[in-house]
Amino acid sequence: MLFTIICKDKPGNLEVRMANRPAHLEYLTALNAAGTLKFAGPFLGDDGKPIGSLVAVEAETLDAAKAIGAGDPYAKADLFASVEVLPWNWTFNAPEAK
């Protein structure tokens, strides 16, 4: 099943995000290599700078998806003000539909 991990940064934490970005990208690269990561990217503020993250993963259960989110170096660095993990149905333009 697909899950989205929707994360919003704590205000004023761009330095925390940037300091942990290499480890975050390494983590996502490993998830991608394992076939777990479906897509990911930052939310941007009015100034074009990152203010959060959207990560879509395939996992067996909600708890497994939450564990993936908790393992992210950004989460471990306490970057996020909020994290929401939701089951998601890829309806339009899903890769399997091509």
FIMAR-106428 format. One record per atom (N, C-alpha, C): residue number from 1; residue in three letters; atom name; y, z negated, x negated. Coordinates in pm, whole numbers, plus 50000, padded with zeros to 5 digits. Atoms other than C-alpha are relative to their C-alpha. Layout:
REM FIMAR-106428
PT, NUM, ALA, CA, Y, Z, X
...
//
This chain:
REM FIMAR-106428
PT, 1, MET, N, 49883, 50000, 49916
PT, 1, MET, CA, 50000, 50000, 50000
PT, 1, MET, C, 50124, 50000, 49911
PT, 2, LEU, N, 49874, 49998, 50075
PT, 2, LEU, CA, 50356, 50065, 49886
PT, 2, LEU, C, 50089, 49884, 50042
PT, 3, PHE, N, 49904, 50108, 49979
PT, 3, PHE, CA, 50613, 49789, 49850
PT, 3, PHE, C, 50128, 50034, 49926
PT, 4, THR, N, 49873, 49990, 50071
PT, 4, THR, CA, 50981, 49794, 49763
PT, 4, THR, C, 50043, 49861, 49959
PT, 5, ILE, N, 49945, 50124, 50054
PT, 5, ILE, CA, 51132, 49523, 49549
PT, 5, ILE, C, 50150, 50025, 49988
PT, 6, ILE, N, 49856, 49979, 49989
PT, 6, ILE, CA, 51502, 49501, 49633
PT, 6, ILE, C, 50070, 49879, 49939
PT, 7, CYS, N, 49939, 50109, 50076
PT, 7, CYS, CA, 51702, 49293, 49387
PT, 7, CYS, C, 50151, 50019, 49990
PT, 8, LYS, N, 49855, 49997, 50017
PT, 8, LYS, CA, 52070, 49209, 49383
PT, 8, LYS, C, 50039, 49902, 49891
PT, 9, ASP, N, 49960, 50082, 50114
PT, 9, ASP, CA, 52228, 49078, 49064
PT, 9, ASP, C, 50095, 49889, 50041
PT, 10, LYS, N, 49897, 50103, 49986
PT, 10, LYS, CA, 52423, 48757, 49044
PT, 10, LYS, C, 50131, 50061, 49953
PT, 11, PRO, N, 49871, 49945, 50044
PT, 11, PRO, CA, 52793, 48846, 49022
PT, 11, PRO, C, 50032, 49961, 49857
PT, 12, GLY, N, 49957, 50028, 50136
PT, 12, GLY, CA, 52925, 48873, 48668
PT, 12, GLY, C, 49887, 49991, 49899
PT, 13, ASN, N, 50114, 50011, 50091
PT, 13, ASN, CA, 52579, 48906, 48509
PT, 13, ASN, C, 49964, 50131, 49932
PT, 14, LEU, N, 50029, 49873, 50064
PT, 14, LEU, CA, 52610, 49255, 48361
PT, 14, LEU, C, 49949, 49979, 49857
PT, 15, GLU, N, 50046, 50026, 50137
PT, 15, GLU, CA, 52565, 49109, 48010
PT, 15, GLU, C, 49853, 49959, 49999
PT, 16, VAL, N, 50142, 50040, 49990
PT, 16, VAL, CA, 52234, 48948, 48116
PT, 16, VAL, C, 49914, 50123, 50025
PT, 17, ARG, N, 50073, 49877, 49971
PT, 17, ARG, CA, 52121, 49281, 48260
PT, 17, ARG, C, 49986, 50085, 49874
PT, 18, MET, N, 50003, 49912, 50116
PT, 18, MET, CA, 52212, 49476, 47948
PT, 18, MET, C, 49917, 49941, 49886
PT, 19, ALA, N, 50077, 50066, 50106
PT, 19, ALA, CA, 52059, 49220, 47710
PT, 19, ALA, C, 49849, 50011, 50025
PT, 20, ASN, N, 50143, 49996, 49966
PT, 20, ASN, CA, 51725, 49240, 47895
PT, 20, ASN, C, 49951, 50139, 50038
PT, 21, ARG, N, 50036, 49865, 49959
PT, 21, ARG, CA, 51729, 49613, 47969
PT, 21, ARG, C, 49885, 50060, 49919
PT, 22, PRO, N, 50114, 49942, 50073
PT, 22, PRO, CA, 51498, 49719, 47682
PT, 22, PRO, C, 49865, 49943, 50045
PT, 23, ALA, N, 50125, 50062, 49955
PT, 23, ALA, CA, 51230, 49470, 47790
PT, 23, ALA, C, 49967, 50044, 50144
PT, 24, HIS, N, 50019, 49953, 49861
PT, 24, HIS, CA, 51279, 49572, 48157
PT, 24, HIS, C, 49942, 50141, 50000
PT, 25, LEU, N, 50049, 49863, 50007
PT, 25, LEU, CA, 51231, 49940, 48070
PT, 25, LEU, C, 49858, 50007, 49945
PT, 26, GLU, N, 50136, 50006, 50056
PT, 26, GLU, CA, 50923, 49857, 47863
PT, 26, GLU, C, 49901, 49956, 50109
PT, 27, TYR, N, 50084, 50050, 49891
PT, 27, TYR, CA, 50781, 49664, 48161
PT, 27, TYR, C, 49974, 50111, 50102
PT, 28, LEU, N, 50016, 49892, 49903
PT, 28, LEU, CA, 50845, 49954, 48400
PT, 28, LEU, C, 49917, 50115, 49943
PT, 29, THR, N, 50079, 49896, 50064
PT, 29, THR, CA, 50699, 50201, 48150
PT, 29, THR, C, 49851, 49967, 50006
PT, 30, ALA, N, 50140, 50043, 49991
PT, 30, ALA, CA, 50375, 49999, 48143
PT, 30, ALA, C, 49948, 50011, 50143
PT, 31, LEU, N, 50041, 49986, 49859
PT, 31, LEU, CA, 50365, 49986, 48525
PT, 31, LEU, C, 49980, 50147, 50034
PT, 32, ASN, N, 50011, 49857, 49975
PT, 32, ASN, CA, 50420, 50362, 48532
PT, 32, ASN, C, 49872, 50057, 49939
PT, 33, ALA, N, 50121, 49953, 50068
PT, 33, ALA, CA, 50141, 50426, 48282
PT, 33, ALA, C, 49874, 49958, 50075
PT, 34, ALA, N, 50114, 50051, 49923
PT, 34, ALA, CA, 49908, 50217, 48499
PT, 34, ALA, C, 49990, 50063, 50139
PT, 35, GLY, N, 50000, 49938, 49868
PT, 35, GLY, CA, 50000, 50421, 48808
PT, 35, GLY, C, 50051, 49909, 50110
PT, 36, THR, N, 49950, 50098, 49903
PT, 36, THR, CA, 50155, 50117, 48978
PT, 36, THR, C, 50141, 50032, 50046
PT, 37, LEU, N, 49861, 49971, 49969
PT, 37, LEU, CA, 50520, 50224, 48964
PT, 37, LEU, C, 50011, 50136, 50069
PT, 38, LYS, N, 49977, 49874, 49928
PT, 38, LYS, CA, 50625, 50489, 49216
PT, 38, LYS, C, 50138, 50055, 49970
PT, 39, PHE, N, 49866, 49961, 50042
PT, 39, PHE, CA, 51000, 50499, 49146
PT, 39, PHE, C, 50083, 49873, 49981
PT, 40, ALA, N, 49915, 50116, 50026
PT, 40, ALA, CA, 51278, 50270, 49028
PT, 40, ALA, C, 50137, 50048, 49955
PT, 41, GLY, N, 49866, 49971, 50048
PT, 41, GLY, CA, 51648, 50260, 48954
PT, 41, GLY, C, 50097, 49894, 50045
PT, 42, PRO, N, 49900, 50102, 49967
PT, 42, PRO, CA, 51963, 50051, 48971
PT, 42, PRO, C, 50086, 50038, 50121
PT, 43, PHE, N, 49890, 49984, 49904
PT, 43, PHE, CA, 52204, 50004, 49258
PT, 43, PHE, C, 50128, 49995, 49918
PT, 44, LEU, N, 49875, 49994, 50075
PT, 44, LEU, CA, 52559, 50081, 49142
PT, 44, LEU, C, 50115, 49947, 50085
PT, 45, GLY, N, 49879, 50048, 49935
PT, 45, GLY, CA, 52886, 49911, 49225
PT, 45, GLY, C, 50105, 50110, 50005
PT, 46, ASP, N, 49890, 49904, 49989
PT, 46, ASP, CA, 53215, 50086, 49298
PT, 46, ASP, C, 50046, 50052, 49864
PT, 47, ASP, N, 49961, 49960, 50134
PT, 47, ASP, CA, 53279, 50098, 48924
PT, 47, ASP, C, 49892, 50079, 49926
PT, 48, GLY, N, 50109, 49925, 50059
PT, 48, GLY, CA, 52949, 50277, 48860
PT, 48, GLY, C, 49906, 49919, 49913
PT, 49, LYS, N, 50085, 50086, 50081
PT, 49, LYS, CA, 52793, 49979, 48683
PT, 49, LYS, C, 49890, 49939, 50086
PT, 50, PRO, N, 50112, 50055, 49923
PT, 50, PRO, CA, 52454, 49834, 48785
PT, 50, PRO, C, 50031, 49864, 50062
PT, 51, ILE, N, 49983, 50127, 49929
PT, 51, ILE, CA, 52456, 49556, 49044
PT, 51, ILE, C, 49869, 49953, 50064
PT, 52, GLY, N, 50129, 50036, 49942
PT, 52, GLY, CA, 52088, 49542, 49138
PT, 52, GLY, C, 49896, 50104, 49966
PT, 53, SER, N, 50111, 49910, 50031
PT, 53, SER, CA, 51755, 49718, 49129
PT, 53, SER, C, 49918, 50028, 50125
PT, 54, LEU, N, 50098, 49962, 49900
PT, 54, LEU, CA, 51519, 49905, 49359
PT, 54, LEU, C, 49877, 50047, 49925
PT, 55, VAL, N, 50126, 49965, 50065
PT, 55, VAL, CA, 51158, 49924, 49244
PT, 55, VAL, C, 49895, 50017, 50109
PT, 56, ALA, N, 50110, 49977, 49905
PT, 56, ALA, CA, 50874, 50076, 49447
PT, 56, ALA, C, 49869, 50000, 49923
PT, 57, VAL, N, 50129, 50015, 50068
PT, 57, VAL, CA, 50520, 49982, 49352
PT, 57, VAL, C, 49886, 50014, 50100
PT, 58, GLU, N, 50122, 50003, 49920
PT, 58, GLU, CA, 50169, 50025, 49480
PT, 58, GLU, C, 49927, 49871, 49964
PT, 59, ALA, N, 50071, 50126, 50021
PT, 59, ALA, CA, 49988, 49694, 49526
PT, 59, ALA, C, 49906, 49975, 50117
PT, 60, GLU, N, 50098, 50030, 49896
PT, 60, GLU, CA, 49695, 49558, 49724
PT, 60, GLU, C, 50057, 49911, 50110
PT, 61, THR, N, 49948, 50099, 49905
PT, 61, THR, CA, 49891, 49276, 49889
PT, 61, THR, C, 50147, 49972, 49972
PT, 62, LEU, N, 49861, 50043, 50019
PT, 62, LEU, CA, 50240, 49141, 49938
PT, 62, LEU, C, 50011, 49904, 49882
PT, 63, ASP, N, 49996, 50095, 50112
PT, 63, ASP, CA, 50160, 48858, 49697
PT, 63, ASP, C, 49988, 50071, 49866
PT, 64, ALA, N, 50013, 49923, 50125
PT, 64, ALA, CA, 50053, 49110, 49432
PT, 64, ALA, C, 50131, 50071, 49967
PT, 65, ALA, N, 49871, 49935, 50023
PT, 65, ALA, CA, 50379, 49301, 49478
PT, 65, ALA, C, 50105, 49898, 49954
PT, 66, LYS, N, 49907, 50106, 50042
PT, 66, LYS, CA, 50576, 48975, 49451
PT, 66, LYS, C, 49974, 49960, 49856
PT, 67, ALA, N, 50033, 50035, 50139
PT, 67, ALA, CA, 50391, 48897, 49127
PT, 67, ALA, C, 50051, 50106, 49904
PT, 68, ILE, N, 49944, 49892, 50084
PT, 68, ILE, CA, 50491, 49237, 48987
PT, 68, ILE, C, 50150, 49978, 49983
PT, 69, GLY, N, 49856, 50026, 50008
PT, 69, GLY, CA, 50853, 49160, 49071
PT, 69, GLY, C, 50032, 49880, 49913
PT, 70, ALA, N, 49976, 50122, 50078
PT, 70, ALA, CA, 50831, 48813, 48920
PT, 70, ALA, C, 49975, 50021, 49851
PT, 71, GLY, N, 50030, 49973, 50140
PT, 71, GLY, CA, 50692, 48959, 48597
PT, 71, GLY, C, 50106, 50082, 49929
PT, 72, ASP, N, 49894, 49918, 50058
PT, 72, ASP, CA, 50997, 49179, 48541
PT, 72, ASP, C, 50089, 49913, 49911
PT, 73, PRO, N, 49911, 50076, 50089
PT, 73, PRO, CA, 51204, 49062, 48242
PT, 73, PRO, C, 50135, 49965, 50063
PT, 74, TYR, N, 49876, 50035, 49931
PT, 74, TYR, CA, 51515, 49077, 48462
PT, 74, TYR, C, 49981, 49875, 50084
PT, 75, ALA, N, 50027, 50119, 49919
PT, 75, ALA, CA, 51358, 48825, 48700
PT, 75, ALA, C, 49983, 49877, 49912
PT, 76, LYS, N, 50021, 50112, 50093
PT, 76, LYS, CA, 51249, 48607, 48409
PT, 76, LYS, C, 50130, 49953, 49937
PT, 77, ALA, N, 49869, 50036, 50058
PT, 77, ALA, CA, 51607, 48614, 48276
PT, 77, ALA, C, 50095, 49942, 50106
PT, 78, ASP, N, 49922, 50057, 49889
PT, 78, ASP, CA, 51731, 48484, 48615
PT, 78, ASP, C, 50123, 50084, 50031
PT, 79, LEU, N, 49890, 49908, 49972
PT, 79, LEU, CA, 51947, 48793, 48668
PT, 79, LEU, C, 50034, 50007, 50148
PT, 80, PHE, N, 49982, 49966, 49860
PT, 80, PHE, CA, 51900, 48818, 49041
PT, 80, PHE, C, 50048, 49884, 50087
PT, 81, ALA, N, 49955, 50094, 49897
PT, 81, ALA, CA, 52087, 48640, 49320
PT, 81, ALA, C, 49901, 50000, 50115
PT, 82, SER, N, 50098, 49990, 49893
PT, 82, SER, CA, 51827, 48767, 49567
PT, 82, SER, C, 49896, 50105, 49966
PT, 83, VAL, N, 50110, 49905, 50015
PT, 83, VAL, CA, 51492, 48944, 49569
PT, 83, VAL, C, 49928, 50005, 50134
PT, 84, GLU, N, 50073, 49981, 49875
PT, 84, GLU, CA, 51327, 49090, 49878
PT, 84, GLU, C, 49889, 50100, 49973
PT, 85, VAL, N, 50115, 49912, 50018
PT, 85, VAL, CA, 50979, 49243, 49872
PT, 85, VAL, C, 49949, 50036, 50139
PT, 86, LEU, N, 50037, 49953, 49866
PT, 86, LEU, CA, 50888, 49457, 50173
PT, 86, LEU, C, 49897, 50112, 49991
PT, 87, PRO, N, 50089, 49884, 49990
PT, 87, PRO, CA, 50598, 49686, 50267
PT, 87, PRO, C, 50085, 50121, 50039
PT, 88, TRP, N, 49919, 49881, 49979
PT, 88, TRP, CA, 50724, 50042, 50278
PT, 88, TRP, C, 49911, 50120, 50027
PT, 89, ASN, N, 50072, 49878, 49966
PT, 89, ASN, CA, 50607, 50369, 50430
PT, 89, ASN, C, 50082, 50120, 49955
PT, 90, TRP, N, 49931, 49883, 50054
PT, 90, TRP, CA, 50710, 50679, 50234
PT, 90, TRP, C, 49977, 50115, 50097
PT, 91, THR, N, 50017, 49904, 49891
PT, 91, THR, CA, 50766, 50916, 50526
PT, 91, THR, C, 50041, 50143, 49960
PT, 92, PHE, N, 49950, 49868, 50036
PT, 92, PHE, CA, 50974, 51207, 50393
PT, 92, PHE, C, 49994, 50022, 49849
PT, 93, ASN, N, 50004, 49958, 50139
PT, 93, ASN, CA, 50924, 51392, 50064
PT, 93, ASN, C, 49908, 49916, 49911
PT, 94, ALA, N, 50099, 50073, 50079
PT, 94, ALA, CA, 50632, 51176, 49956
PT, 94, ALA, C, 49926, 50097, 49909
PT, 95, PRO, N, 50068, 49908, 50092
PT, 95, PRO, CA, 50460, 51325, 49650
PT, 95, PRO, C, 49869, 50055, 50055
PT, 96, GLU, N, 50128, 49956, 49944
PT, 96, GLU, CA, 50128, 51344, 49837
PT, 96, GLU, C, 50017, 50110, 50103
PT, 97, ALA, N, 49976, 49901, 49896
PT, 97, ALA, CA, 50290, 51564, 50103
PT, 97, ALA, C, 50031, 50138, 49944
PT, 98, LYS, N, 49966, 49870, 50061
PT, 98, LYS, CA, 50376, 51842, 49856
PT, 98, LYS, C, 49881, 50089, 49985
//
